[in-house]
Amino acid sequence: MLKTLKSLSLGFLLIFLASGSLLISDWNRRTGSRQAIPRVAILQHASTPLLDDAVRGMVDGLAQAGFVEGTTINYQRYNSEGDISVSNSIAREMVEGEFDLFLTSSTISMQTLANANRGRPTVQLFGAVADPAAAGVGIDMSKPLDHPPNLVGIGSFIPVDRAFQIAREMFPALQVVGVAWNPSEANSRAFVEVARELCERLGITLLEATVDNSAAVGEAVDSLASRGAEAIWVGGDVTVVVAIDTVIAAGRRARIPVFTLVPEKADRGTLFDAGADFYSVGLQVGELAARVLRGADPHQIPIENRVPEHLIVNETALEGLKDPWHVPESIRARADVLVDQNGIHNRTAGQAPEASLQAPPGKDFKIGLAYFAPEPGADSCMRGLFDGLRRMGFEEGRNLTVQRADANGEIPNITPIMQNFDNSDVDLIVGDTEQRRTTVGAVIRTGCARRTRLASGRKISRRKMAWIFANKSSVIAPRSR
């Protein structure tokens, strides 16, 4: 009996040692894999060219440092599309995820994630933030190393005086400027406070109209024009920038120019944009992110204000103005991008690499393509979409699968189509009309709230989703599911 027990004991010991060895080996394999290919979550507050440029720069900066998407790094992209409640929900989801690093683009995204990530180990890097100290997350710009140990990045407070000086050069008699802004945005408040002091010194009356959402911007700008504004100024206010086309249209009706701190599409209709090159800012954030991923202590990285200046001047916007605005030759010479009757002249073209706009190697993608009804305009728009995708290396039948659905011109059919796509494994949803924009907005908010309630750890699917409206030229909500 004793001999039998000894034999069994030896057998159990060997089994135990073998099992332990396998467990340790598997643990090392899994943790080593996670360390070899970091997972990074990116959050931006809205789909604007400025925030898109910052994110693109972050990804390209990491790529230049050897972290290439799909091979040496994986990204999860989120976009709250201007909704602070959605941003808070996404932030809570992100901090519960298994991410090695967070990147944020915009002041609100920085705030919501920093608050959700307070006291946690994952490091957050931010860019496209005007005044990090005003965000109320524990940063003192007078002491560059005085910041939370898990929060670091680059501030970009664009000089307000530069824009107003250019406006005065273009129209020396300028006396009244109007601004619509959202008081809930810390960055916008900071710009307006500086503008108040500046206008007082310059002898300019600054008319203000506050808004709490983008839908109210048009009425606010109309009121500023009716109160005597000779120009409309747009600072770093995401709520207003999202509605910039509405601002420009209101300015045209009143025959007054619009000038901004937000360089975006050169020929959109603003007279000039005196701001920063946020792609370059993003590149610098990407470089910092690469250092952190390689072991740099973020608490030893100072938070600095960096503003690579970028000036766009659009001479065609002078047409129809009621006051004698003009573009002096000195300003034309300083412009990085000049728009005139002969087209767009970009003096910085070709200088910025766009590694992030190429298809990641070795990956297949699926698109859900939703039509309201077959018609020539939508067909032409979709052809343009797929031509653009092909130029970036996405080809149907090779690394791209397209699932198509048609609502047959019936609005009630839109919701089930979008819900079916939302519950499928597509990476991107593309729609073609305003009807889809309304429906998808409801699906996004319902789905986001539902997934937030059901989430436990990382039980939420990790597939990213984006809603793109081709006829609206706007991304509605790239997000995680």
Stockholm file with secondary structure:
# STOCKHOLM 1.0

chainA/1-481         MLKTLKSLSLGFLLIFLASGSLLISDWNRRTGSRQAIPRVAILQHASTPLLDDAVRGMVDGLAQAGFVEGTTINYQRYNSEGDISVSNSIAREMVEGEFDLFLTSSTISMQTLANANRGRPTVQLFGAVADPAAAGVGIDMSKPLDHPPNLVGIGSFIPVDRAFQIAREMFPALQVVGVAWNPSEANSRAFVEVARELCERLGITLLEATVDNSAAVGEAVDSLASRGAEAIWVGGDVTVVVAIDTVIAAGRRARIPVFTLVPEKADRGTLFDAGADFYSVGLQVGELAARVLRGADPHQIPIENRVPEHLIVNETALEGLKDPWHVPESIRARADVLVDQNGIHNRTAGQAPEASLQAPPGKDFKIGLAYFAPEPGADSCMRGLFDGLRRMGFEEGRNLTVQRADANGEIPNITPIMQNFDNSDVDLIVGDTEQRRTTVGAVIRTGCARRTRLASGRKISRRKMAWIFANKSSVIAPRSR
#=GR chainA/1-481 SS CHHHHHHHHHHHHHHHHHHHHHHHHHHHHHHHHHHHSCEEEEEESSCCHHHHHHHHHHHHHHHHTTCCBTTTBEEEEEECTTCHHHHHHHHHHHHTSCCSEEEEESHHHHHHHHHHTTTCSSEEEEEEESCGGGGTSSCCTTSTTCSCTTEEEEECCCCHHHHHHHHHHHCTTCCEEEEEECTTCHHHHHHHHHHHHHHHHHTCEEEEEECSSGGGHHHHHHHHHHTTCSEEEECSCHHHHHTHHHHHHHHHHHTCCEEESCCCCTTSSCSEEEEECHHHHHHHHHHHHHHHHTTCCGGGSCCEECCCEEEEEEGGGGTTCSSCCCCCHHHHHHCSEEEETTEEEETTTTCSCCGGGSCCTTCCEEEEEEESSCCHHHHHHHHHHHHHHHHTTCCBTTTEEEEEEECTTCGGGHHHHHHHHHTSSCSEEEECSHHHHHHHHHHHHHHHHHHHHHCCTTCSCCCEECEEEGGGTEECCCEEC
#=GC SS_cons         CHHHHHHHHHHHHHHHHHHHHHHHHHHHHHHHHHHHSCEEEEEESSCCHHHHHHHHHHHHHHHHTTCCBTTTBEEEEEECTTCHHHHHHHHHHHHTSCCSEEEEESHHHHHHHHHHTTTCSSEEEEEEESCGGGGTSSCCTTSTTCSCTTEEEEECCCCHHHHHHHHHHHCTTCCEEEEEECTTCHHHHHHHHHHHHHHHHHTCEEEEEECSSGGGHHHHHHHHHHTTCSEEEECSCHHHHHTHHHHHHHHHHHTCCEEESCCCCTTSSCSEEEEECHHHHHHHHHHHHHHHHTTCCGGGSCCEECCCEEEEEEGGGGTTCSSCCCCCHHHHHHCSEEEETTEEEETTTTCSCCGGGSCCTTCCEEEEEEESSCCHHHHHHHHHHHHHHHHTTCCBTTTEEEEEEECTTCGGGHHHHHHHHHTSSCSEEEECSHHHHHHHHHHHHHHHHHHHHHCCTTCSCCCEECEEEGGGTEECCCEEC
//
